[in-house]
Amino acid sequence: MKTTDKILIIDLEATCWDDRPPIVQVNEIIEIGVCIMDTKTGKISHNEGILVKTKYSKVSPFCTKLTSITQEMLDEKGVFLEDALDILREKYNLEDLTWASYGNYDLSMLKEQTRKFNLDYPLSDDHVNVKTLFAQLHPIRKSAGMDKALKELKFPLEGTHHRGVDDVKNIAKILFWCLQRT
């Protein structure tokens, strides 16, 4: 990880089902949660959630129950993925910022989606896997999901779990705890 005063934190939400996706539907990003964390203070700025319209799938009732995101929300307030990535590029210095996510899902999903839709990958190669970092600094028997890591640290879960706009703030708390120990 390069030395930096600020880290971009990203959390993606995607279409999901309680079983296999219906025929012709696929996992697609439906929200990009983002914030910037000051590595010295832990203070969060630029917190937002960008709703992303799907092209090949619909938000299932299971997905709405998990994320609170509805198809109507995407239809009314969402932008297509290419526009969401443009918003990120315009607001943040993406190529120069170290970025973090909880686990590798967000990294893999963003690479897969940009490849699938023939879009330029927007982020730097300097990625921090907060889940792995937490496991190295706070060993527990099983790999800890974000909510379990918060409980281990006795930090409250703020907002709605599985909403990117809220999860990035919770990830920032875990990351800041980790950075104070490295």
N, C-alpha and C positions, 0 to 999 in steps of 0.2 A: 504494500500500500504506500503510495507516495505521500509525503508530508503535505498536509493541507489544513487550512483553517475551517473549511466547509466540506461537507459530504452531502451529496444528493442521495436521498433515500426514495426508492420506488417500490410500490406494491401493486401488482396487477390482479384484477379479478377477471374471470372468464366464464363463458357459458358453461353450464354443468348440468348433469342429470343424476337422478338417484340410481340409474342403471346405465345401460349403453345409450349413446346418443341416437335419436331417431335417424332413420335413413336420410342421407344427404346433409345432415347437420354435423358440425364439427366444433371443437372448442375454439372460441374466438375471444379476444380481449374485449371486455365490456367496461372496464374502468382502469385508468392509470392514476393511482394515488401517488402524490409526490410531495416532498418537503425538503428543505435544506436544514441541516443541523450544524451548528457551530461546534467544532470538536473541542474547543476549550471550555465552553460554558454549558453545552447541551441544549442551548436555546434553539427553538425551531422557528423557521420563517418560511414564507412562500408555500404554505400548506394548501394544497388543492386536490380535487379529484376531477379528472377529465373523463366524462362519460363517452363511450365509444360505440357507435352504431355497428351492428353486425351485418355481414354480407350473406352468410350462408347458414345462419342458425337463429333461433329465437330463444329468449330467456324462458326457461322452464319454471314451473311452480316451485320445484325443488331449489333452483338457483335463486329465485326471489326469496324463498324462506331463509336460505343461507346468507345471502348478501344484502337483502332488502332492495335490490335493484330490480325494476320491472321493465318489461319490453316498452311500455308507454314512456318511461323515463328516457330510455335510449332514443325512441322515436321523436320525442319532443325536445330533448336537451343534448342529445349525443351528436358527435361529429365522427366522420370516418377516420380510421386509423391513420391514414396519411396526414390528415389535418391535425389530429392529436399530436403526432410526432413533430409537425411544424410548430405547434404551440410550444412544445417542450424546447425545441431549438431556439425559438424566438425569446423565450423567457429565461432560459438557463444556459450557461456556458458548458454545454454537455461534453464536448470533446476534451475539455481541460479538467473537469471535475471527476474525482473519484466518486463512484456511486456504490450504493449498498442495497441489498435486499435480504430478506430472511429466507435462506435456502437458495437453491439454484433454479427453482421453478421459473421465477421472473426472468432471469437471464435466458434460460432455454426457450421460454414461451415468446419472448420478444424477438429473439433471433429467428425462431421458427416462423413467426407471423410476418416479419419483414421479408424473409426469404419467400414465403408462400405468396405474398402480395406484391413481390418485386419492388420493395421499398428499401431505401438506404437505412441501414442500422444506425440509430442516432447516438448511441452512448459510447463512452471511452471503453477501452479494454481493462481499465483499472477498476475491478469489481471486488467488493468485500462481501463475503457470505457471512452474514451476522449469525446465522444458525451454527455454522462451523466454529466461528470465533467464540461464541458463547459456550459451546461444548468443550472447547479447549480450556477455557478459564473457569468454568463451573461444571465439573464433571458430574453427570448423573447417569444412571444406568441406561436409560433409553434416550434416543434423540428427542429433544424437546421442541415441540411446536411453539409458536410465538406465545400463545396463551399460557402454556405450561411454563415457559421461561419467565414470563411476567410473574406468575404465582411463585416460582422458586425465588425470585428476587423481592417478593412481597410488594410488587408494583401493581397498582390497579389497572385493569384493562379499560381504556378510555374509548368512548364512542361505540360504534357497532363493529363487532368482530366480522371479518370478511368484507369490509368496506375499505377500499384502498386509501381513501382520504383519511380515515381514522387509523388504519393499521400502520401507516408510515410513522405516525406520532408514537405509537407503541414500540415499533421497531427502533425508533430513535432513542427511546429510553434504555432499551437493552444495549444498543450499540454504545451509547455514552458510558454506561456501566462498564462495558468491556474495555473501552479506550482508557478509562481511568486505571485499568489494571495492566496495561501493556506498556 
